[in-house]
Protein backbone atom coordinates (compact mmCIF):
# COMPACT_ATOMS: atom_id res chain seq x y z
CA UNK A 1 0.00 0.00 0.00
CA UNK A 2 1.21 3.49 -0.88
CA UNK A 3 -0.10 6.61 0.83
CA UNK A 4 -0.57 10.16 -0.36
CA UNK A 5 0.70 11.64 2.91
CA UNK A 6 3.14 10.11 5.40
CA UNK A 7 4.13 12.03 8.51
CA UNK A 8 7.39 11.20 10.30
CA UNK A 9 7.84 12.24 13.93
CA UNK A 10 7.30 11.44 17.58
CA UNK A 11 3.89 10.59 19.00
CA UNK A 12 2.85 11.25 22.58
CA UNK A 13 0.05 11.24 25.11
CA UNK A 14 -0.70 14.63 26.65
CA UNK A 15 -2.27 15.44 30.00
CA UNK A 16 -3.74 18.96 29.92
CA UNK A 17 -3.85 20.30 33.47
CA UNK A 18 -5.96 23.44 33.72
CA UNK A 19 -4.52 25.75 36.37
CA UNK A 20 -6.66 28.05 38.45
CA UNK A 21 -4.08 30.03 40.39
CA UNK A 22 -1.04 31.17 38.40
CA UNK A 23 0.38 34.30 36.83
CA UNK A 24 2.44 35.30 33.81
CA UNK A 25 5.48 37.50 34.43
CA UNK A 26 7.71 39.06 31.79
CA UNK A 27 11.49 38.81 31.84
CA UNK A 28 12.32 42.08 30.09
CA UNK A 29 16.03 41.31 29.67
CA UNK A 30 15.42 37.98 27.91
CA UNK A 31 12.17 38.97 26.18
CA UNK A 32 10.45 35.92 27.68
CA UNK A 33 7.24 35.33 29.56
CA UNK A 34 7.30 33.09 32.64
CA UNK A 35 4.47 30.99 34.02
CA UNK A 36 4.55 31.41 37.79
CA UNK A 37 2.99 29.44 40.65
CA UNK A 38 3.75 29.53 44.37
CA UNK A 39 6.89 27.58 45.22
CA UNK A 40 6.58 24.67 47.72
CA UNK A 41 2.83 25.08 47.86
CA UNK A 42 -0.28 23.10 46.96
CA UNK A 43 -1.50 24.42 43.63
CA UNK A 44 -5.19 23.90 42.85
CA UNK A 45 -6.16 22.83 39.36
CA UNK A 46 -9.53 22.84 37.67
CA UNK A 47 -9.46 19.73 35.44
CA UNK A 48 -7.29 17.24 33.55
CA UNK A 49 -7.80 16.10 29.95
CA UNK A 50 -5.80 13.14 28.63
CA UNK A 51 -5.23 13.09 24.87
CA UNK A 52 -3.58 10.25 22.93
CA UNK A 53 -1.84 10.02 19.58
CA UNK A 54 -0.78 13.66 19.48
CA UNK A 55 2.39 15.55 18.54
CA UNK A 56 3.41 17.65 15.52
CA UNK A 57 3.49 14.82 12.98
CA UNK A 58 0.50 12.86 14.36
CA UNK A 59 -1.53 16.08 14.38
CA UNK A 60 -0.61 16.68 10.74
CA UNK A 61 -1.55 13.13 9.75
CA UNK A 62 -4.97 13.47 11.41
CA UNK A 63 -5.49 16.84 9.72
CA UNK A 64 -4.70 15.37 6.29
CA UNK A 65 -7.03 12.44 6.95
CA UNK A 66 -9.92 14.75 7.93
CA UNK A 67 -9.39 16.62 4.65
CA UNK A 68 -9.76 13.39 2.68
CA UNK A 69 -6.11 12.55 2.03
CA UNK A 70 -4.93 9.00 2.72
CA UNK A 71 -2.37 9.36 5.52
CA UNK A 72 -0.04 7.25 7.63
CA UNK A 73 2.37 7.90 10.49
CA UNK A 74 5.96 6.76 10.99
CA UNK A 75 6.66 6.84 14.71
CA UNK A 76 7.71 4.87 17.81
CA UNK A 77 5.79 3.83 20.90
CA UNK A 78 6.55 1.77 23.96
CA UNK A 79 5.05 -1.64 24.57
CA UNK A 80 2.54 -0.23 27.05
CA UNK A 81 -1.05 0.84 27.51
CA UNK A 82 -0.39 4.45 26.47
CA UNK A 83 1.07 3.22 23.21
CA UNK A 84 -2.04 1.15 22.50
CA UNK A 85 -4.23 4.16 23.24
CA UNK A 86 -2.18 6.35 20.89
CA UNK A 87 -2.55 3.87 18.04
CA UNK A 88 -6.27 3.41 18.72
CA UNK A 89 -6.85 7.17 18.66
CA UNK A 90 -4.92 7.63 15.42
CA UNK A 91 -6.70 4.76 13.69
CA UNK A 92 -10.07 6.13 14.85
CA UNK A 93 -9.07 9.35 13.07
CA UNK A 94 -8.30 7.52 9.83
CA UNK A 95 -4.50 7.39 10.13
CA UNK A 96 -2.81 4.14 9.11
CA UNK A 97 -0.36 2.98 11.80
CA UNK A 98 1.44 0.18 9.95
CA UNK A 99 4.70 2.16 10.31
CA UNK A 100 4.34 2.80 14.05
CA UNK A 101 6.98 0.66 15.76
CA UNK A 102 6.34 -0.81 19.21
CA UNK A 103 9.55 -1.04 21.23
CA UNK A 104 9.82 -3.40 24.18
CA UNK A 105 11.33 -1.94 27.35
CA UNK A 106 10.49 1.64 26.36
CA UNK A 107 7.70 3.93 27.49
CA UNK A 108 5.44 5.81 25.14
CA UNK A 109 6.05 9.54 25.38
CA UNK A 110 3.83 11.22 27.97
CA UNK A 111 3.82 15.00 28.35
CA UNK A 112 2.14 17.38 30.80
CA UNK A 113 0.59 20.58 29.49
CA UNK A 114 0.09 23.28 32.10
CA UNK A 115 -2.93 25.12 30.72
CA UNK A 116 -3.45 28.66 31.96
CA UNK A 117 -5.84 31.12 30.30
CA UNK A 118 -5.66 30.32 26.56
CA UNK A 119 -2.03 29.14 26.47
CA UNK A 120 -0.13 26.06 27.60
CA UNK A 121 3.38 25.33 28.85
CA UNK A 122 4.37 21.75 28.09
CA UNK A 123 6.63 19.58 30.26
CA UNK A 124 8.28 17.19 27.81
CA UNK A 125 10.36 14.05 28.24
CA UNK A 126 11.20 12.28 24.99
CA UNK A 127 11.91 8.58 25.28
CA UNK A 128 15.12 7.49 23.54
CA UNK A 129 13.86 5.15 20.84
CA UNK A 130 15.93 3.12 18.39
CA UNK A 131 14.86 5.03 15.31
CA UNK A 132 14.89 3.21 11.98
CA UNK A 133 13.10 4.37 8.84
CA UNK A 134 10.89 1.62 7.39
CA UNK A 135 10.34 1.16 3.69
CA UNK A 136 7.61 3.77 3.18
CA UNK A 137 7.65 3.20 -0.61
CA UNK A 138 6.79 6.37 -2.53
CA UNK A 139 4.15 8.53 -0.88
CA UNK A 140 3.28 11.70 -2.73
CA UNK A 141 4.16 13.73 0.38
CA UNK A 142 6.52 13.14 3.32
CA UNK A 143 5.92 15.44 6.28
CA UNK A 144 8.83 15.64 8.76
CA UNK A 145 8.56 17.22 12.20
CA UNK A 146 9.57 16.90 15.85
CA UNK A 147 11.89 14.05 16.91
CA UNK A 148 13.94 13.38 20.04
CA UNK A 149 17.50 14.51 20.73
CA UNK A 150 19.08 11.18 19.69
CA UNK A 151 17.60 11.31 16.19
CA UNK A 152 20.39 12.91 14.14
CA UNK A 153 21.40 9.63 12.49
CA UNK A 154 17.72 9.00 11.81
CA UNK A 155 17.58 12.30 9.95
CA UNK A 156 20.46 11.09 7.80
CA UNK A 157 18.43 7.96 6.98
CA UNK A 158 15.47 10.11 6.02
CA UNK A 159 17.60 12.41 3.86
CA UNK A 160 19.16 9.40 2.11
CA UNK A 161 15.72 7.89 1.41
CA UNK A 162 14.44 11.17 -0.01
CA UNK A 163 17.54 11.49 -2.16
CA UNK A 164 16.86 8.03 -3.60
CA UNK A 165 13.18 8.88 -4.21
CA UNK A 166 13.13 12.34 -5.82
CA UNK A 167 9.45 11.94 -6.74
CA UNK A 168 8.44 12.34 -3.06
CA UNK A 169 7.56 15.92 -2.18
CA UNK A 170 8.89 16.94 1.23
CA UNK A 171 7.45 19.12 3.98
CA UNK A 172 9.63 20.18 6.93
CA UNK A 173 8.20 21.69 10.11
CA UNK A 174 11.16 21.58 12.52
CA UNK A 175 10.74 20.81 16.19
CA UNK A 176 12.95 22.00 19.05
CA UNK A 177 15.77 19.49 18.53
CA UNK A 178 15.84 20.00 14.77
CA UNK A 179 16.22 23.74 15.29
CA UNK A 180 18.96 23.16 17.89
CA UNK A 181 20.88 20.96 15.43
CA UNK A 182 21.42 23.99 13.27
CA UNK A 183 21.20 24.60 9.56
CA UNK A 184 24.56 23.11 8.66
CA UNK A 185 23.83 19.61 9.97
CA UNK A 186 20.44 19.53 8.24
CA UNK A 187 21.41 21.51 5.12
CA UNK A 188 20.54 18.58 2.84
CA UNK A 189 17.07 18.36 4.35
CA UNK A 190 16.47 22.08 3.93
CA UNK A 191 17.69 21.80 0.34
CA UNK A 192 15.32 18.87 -0.31
CA UNK A 193 12.26 20.61 1.17
CA UNK A 194 9.33 21.63 -1.01
CA UNK A 195 7.34 23.41 1.71
CA UNK A 196 8.79 24.73 4.98
CA UNK A 197 6.92 25.90 8.08
CA UNK A 198 7.93 27.64 11.30
CA UNK A 199 6.89 30.65 13.35
CA UNK A 200 8.61 34.05 13.46
CA UNK A 201 10.65 33.35 16.60
CA UNK A 202 11.79 29.98 15.24
CA UNK A 203 12.89 31.53 11.95
CA UNK A 204 14.94 34.10 13.86
CA UNK A 205 16.67 31.30 15.81
CA UNK A 206 17.27 29.14 12.74
CA UNK A 207 18.83 32.03 10.83
CA UNK A 208 20.55 33.58 13.89
CA UNK A 209 18.77 36.86 13.17
CA UNK A 210 17.13 37.79 16.51
CA UNK A 211 15.81 41.08 15.13
CA UNK A 212 15.21 39.90 11.58
CA UNK A 213 12.25 41.45 9.77
CA UNK A 214 9.73 39.20 8.09
CA UNK A 215 10.58 39.79 4.43
CA UNK A 216 14.27 39.19 5.10
CA UNK A 217 13.46 36.06 7.10
CA UNK A 218 11.32 34.72 4.25
CA UNK A 219 14.03 35.34 1.66
CA UNK A 220 16.87 33.96 3.81
CA UNK A 221 14.87 30.84 4.65
CA UNK A 222 14.06 30.33 0.98
CA UNK A 223 17.77 30.65 0.28
CA UNK A 224 18.41 27.51 2.34
CA UNK A 225 16.54 25.49 -0.27
CA UNK A 226 12.80 25.23 0.44
CA UNK A 227 10.69 26.06 -2.61
CA UNK A 228 7.86 27.53 -0.52
CA UNK A 229 8.38 29.10 2.92
CA UNK A 230 5.55 29.82 5.37
CA UNK A 231 6.22 31.72 8.59
CA UNK A 232 3.36 32.06 11.06
CA UNK A 233 2.92 34.83 13.61
CA UNK A 234 0.13 33.55 15.85
CA UNK A 235 -3.00 35.73 15.96
CA UNK A 236 -1.21 38.36 13.85
CA UNK A 237 -1.42 36.18 10.72
CA UNK A 238 1.10 34.41 8.50
CA UNK A 239 3.54 35.06 5.67
CA UNK A 240 4.57 33.06 2.62
CA UNK A 241 7.27 33.29 -0.06
CA UNK A 242 7.68 31.11 -3.15
CA UNK A 243 10.91 32.57 -4.51
CA UNK A 244 9.10 35.18 -6.57
CA UNK A 245 6.23 36.57 -4.53
CA UNK A 246 5.70 37.25 -0.82
CA UNK A 247 2.25 37.31 0.78
CA UNK A 248 0.66 38.22 4.08
CA UNK A 249 -2.38 36.18 5.14
CA UNK A 250 -4.66 37.31 8.00
CA UNK A 251 -6.22 34.84 10.41
CA UNK A 252 -9.71 33.52 9.79
CA UNK A 253 -11.98 35.48 12.16
CA UNK A 254 -12.48 33.73 15.52
CA UNK A 255 -16.16 33.14 16.35
CA UNK A 256 -15.35 33.67 20.04
CA UNK A 257 -12.24 33.98 22.25
CA UNK A 258 -9.85 30.99 21.96
CA UNK A 259 -10.18 28.25 24.55
CA UNK A 260 -6.68 26.82 24.13
CA UNK A 261 -4.08 27.36 21.39
CA UNK A 262 -2.28 24.01 21.09
CA UNK A 263 -1.88 22.78 17.51
CA UNK A 264 -2.41 26.05 15.61
CA UNK A 265 0.92 25.74 13.79
CA UNK A 266 0.42 22.06 13.04
CA UNK A 267 -3.06 22.59 11.61
CA UNK A 268 -1.92 25.60 9.53
CA UNK A 269 0.99 23.63 8.06
CA UNK A 270 -0.94 20.44 7.38
CA UNK A 271 -3.92 22.29 5.89
CA UNK A 272 -1.70 24.34 3.58
CA UNK A 273 0.06 21.13 2.50
CA UNK A 274 -3.24 19.33 1.94
CA UNK A 275 -4.48 22.18 -0.25
CA UNK A 276 -1.33 22.03 -2.40
CA UNK A 277 -1.63 18.21 -2.54
CA UNK A 278 -5.21 18.63 -3.78
CA UNK A 279 -4.03 20.85 -6.63
CA UNK A 280 -4.67 24.29 -5.13
CA UNK A 281 -2.45 27.29 -5.87
CA UNK A 282 -0.27 28.88 -3.20
CA UNK A 283 -2.79 31.71 -2.81
CA UNK A 284 -5.66 29.23 -2.43
CA UNK A 285 -3.64 27.20 0.07
CA UNK A 286 -3.04 30.38 2.07
CA UNK A 287 -6.80 30.86 2.31
CA UNK A 288 -7.32 27.26 3.42
CA UNK A 289 -4.56 27.20 6.03
CA UNK A 290 -5.92 29.62 8.71
CA UNK A 291 -9.41 28.07 8.80
CA UNK A 292 -8.40 24.96 10.74
CA UNK A 293 -6.45 26.90 13.42
CA UNK A 294 -9.57 29.02 14.01
CA UNK A 295 -11.51 25.84 14.76
CA UNK A 296 -8.72 24.09 16.69
CA UNK A 297 -8.42 26.87 19.28
CA UNK A 298 -12.04 26.35 20.29
CA UNK A 299 -11.19 22.90 21.71
CA UNK A 300 -8.68 21.30 24.08
CA UNK A 301 -5.70 19.88 22.21
CA UNK A 302 -4.66 19.89 18.59
CA UNK A 303 -7.03 17.42 16.95
CA UNK A 304 -10.61 17.69 18.18
CA UNK A 305 -11.34 20.85 16.19
CA UNK A 306 -9.82 19.71 12.89
CA UNK A 307 -12.30 20.14 10.05
CA UNK A 308 -13.48 18.01 7.17
CA UNK A 309 -12.91 19.29 3.65
CA UNK A 310 -16.63 19.99 3.28
CA UNK A 311 -16.82 22.06 6.47
CA UNK A 312 -13.64 23.98 5.62
CA UNK A 313 -14.96 24.85 2.16
CA UNK A 314 -18.25 25.97 3.70
CA UNK A 315 -16.40 28.33 6.07
CA UNK A 316 -14.39 29.72 3.16
CA UNK A 317 -17.65 30.66 1.44
CA UNK A 318 -18.69 32.49 4.61
CA UNK A 319 -15.39 34.38 4.99
CA UNK A 320 -15.41 38.20 4.94
CA UNK A 321 -14.40 39.99 1.75
CA UNK A 322 -11.01 41.05 3.14
CA UNK A 323 -10.05 37.47 4.01
CA UNK A 324 -7.45 36.91 1.28
CA UNK A 325 -3.67 36.94 0.80
CA UNK A 326 -2.05 40.30 0.21
CA UNK A 327 1.19 40.69 -1.74
CA UNK A 328 3.87 42.42 0.33
CA UNK A 329 6.65 44.48 -1.23
Residue, then its C-alpha position, 0 to 999 in steps of 0.5 A: x500500500x502506498x499513501x498520499x501523505x506520510x508524517x514522520x515524527x514522535x507521537x505522545x500522550x498529553x495530559x492537559x492540566x488546567x490551572x486556576x491560580x497562576x500568573x504570567x510574568x515578563x522577563x524584560x532582559x530575555x524577552x520571555x514570559x514566565x508561568x509562575x505558581x507559588x513555590x513549595x505550595x499546593x497548587x489547585x487545578x480545575x481539570x485534567x484532559x488526557x489526549x492520545x496520539x498527538x504531537x506535531x506529525x501525528x496532528x498533521x496526519x490526522x489533519x490530512x485524513x480529515x481533509x480526505x487525504x490518505x495518511x499514515x504515520x511513521x513513529x515509535x511507541x513503547x510496549x505499554x497501555x499508552x502506546x495502544x491508546x495512541x494507536x487506537x486514537x490515530x486509527x479512529x481518526x483515519x490514520x494508518x499505523x502500519x509504520x508505528x513501531x512498538x519497542x519493548x522496554x520503552x515507554x510511550x512519550x507522555x507529556x504534561x501541558x500546564x494550561x493557563x488562560x488560553x495558552x499552555x506550557x508543556x513539560x516534555x520528556x522524549x523517550x530514547x527510541x531506536x529510530x529506523x526508517x521503514x520502507x515507506x515506498x513512494x508517498x506523494x508527500x513526506x511530512x517531517x517534524x519533531x523528533x527526540x535529541x538522539x535522532x540525528x542519524x535517523x535524519x540522515x536515513x530520512x535524507x538518504x531515502x528522499x535522495x533516492x526517491x526524488x518523486x516524493x515531495x517533502x514538507x519540513x516543520x522543525x521541532x525544538x531538537x531539529x532547530x537546535x541541530x542547526x542549519x549546517x547539519x540539516x542543510x541537505x534536508x532544507x535543500x530537499x524541502x518543497x514546503x517549509x513551516x515555522x513561526x517568526x521566533x523559530x525563523x529568527x533562531x534558525x537564521x541567527x537573526x534575533x531582530x530579523x524582519x519578516x521579508x528578510x526572514x522569508x528570503x533567507x529561509x528560501x535561500x536555504x533550499x525550500x521552494x515555498x516558505x511559510x512563517x506564522x505569527x500567531x493571531x497576527x497572521x502568516x507570511x509566505x514566499x515562493x521565490x518570486x512573490x511574498x504574501x501576508x495572510x490574516x487569520x480567519x476570524x475567531x467566532x469567540x475567544x480561543x479556549x486553548x491554542x495548542x496545535x495552531x501551527x500544526x493545523x496551519x501547516x498540514x492544511x496548507x500542504x493538503x491544499x497544495x496536494x489537492x491541486x490548489x495554488x499557493x494563494x488558495x492554500x493560504x486561504x485554506x490554512x488559517x481556517x483549521x487553526x480558528x476551529x482548533x483553538x475552540x477545543x482542548x488539544x490539537x485534533x478535536x477541532x480539525x475540520x473536514x474538507x466539506x466544512x472547511x470549504x463551507x467556512x471559506x464561502x462564509x469568509x469576509x471579503x477582506x479574508x485573502x492573501x495580500x502581496x507584500x513588497 
